[in-house]
């Protein structure tokens, strides 16, 4: 976790420096149109090792790892020739044995910096927001939907997050862009051992107006 925090601080420091340098170059700020789109993602996530205890005092040691998939989108307003502000929200789910799963729903406010290189528009930014983590552990296979099982654990908690991201847009037309993005979520306020984190990779289309 210490390494991740250091990398996050370095990322944010470099972003702030880049932002401050370009703010000096900008002559005017104001509404210059907006862009929004929908995206699917896939990623690799893992948790720390954690432990379940049932009513009979049996202990189950677990560590989640594997693929997560999800969907969501964002909307951004152009403030200048390099800066955009907006909001985004996503749902991501990691499934494992016996139909157990851990899922994250999150949303927040974002700020990014971009530049234009031909049809390509690389961008870097950060999202700050709130998320909900849901973890349902089913200890035995479900054989019948109408049988109640006692060995099921349901956990749900909220957290504040910061999510640095980097990506690139490719202009298929003036208004339709193909977008690739990757990010990494940091749980700031409520870290738990079963919380899954890791890089996510996004692909989708965005539509520009203005």
Order of alpha helices (4+ residues) and beta strands (2+ residues): alpha-beta-beta-beta-beta-beta-beta-beta-beta-beta-beta
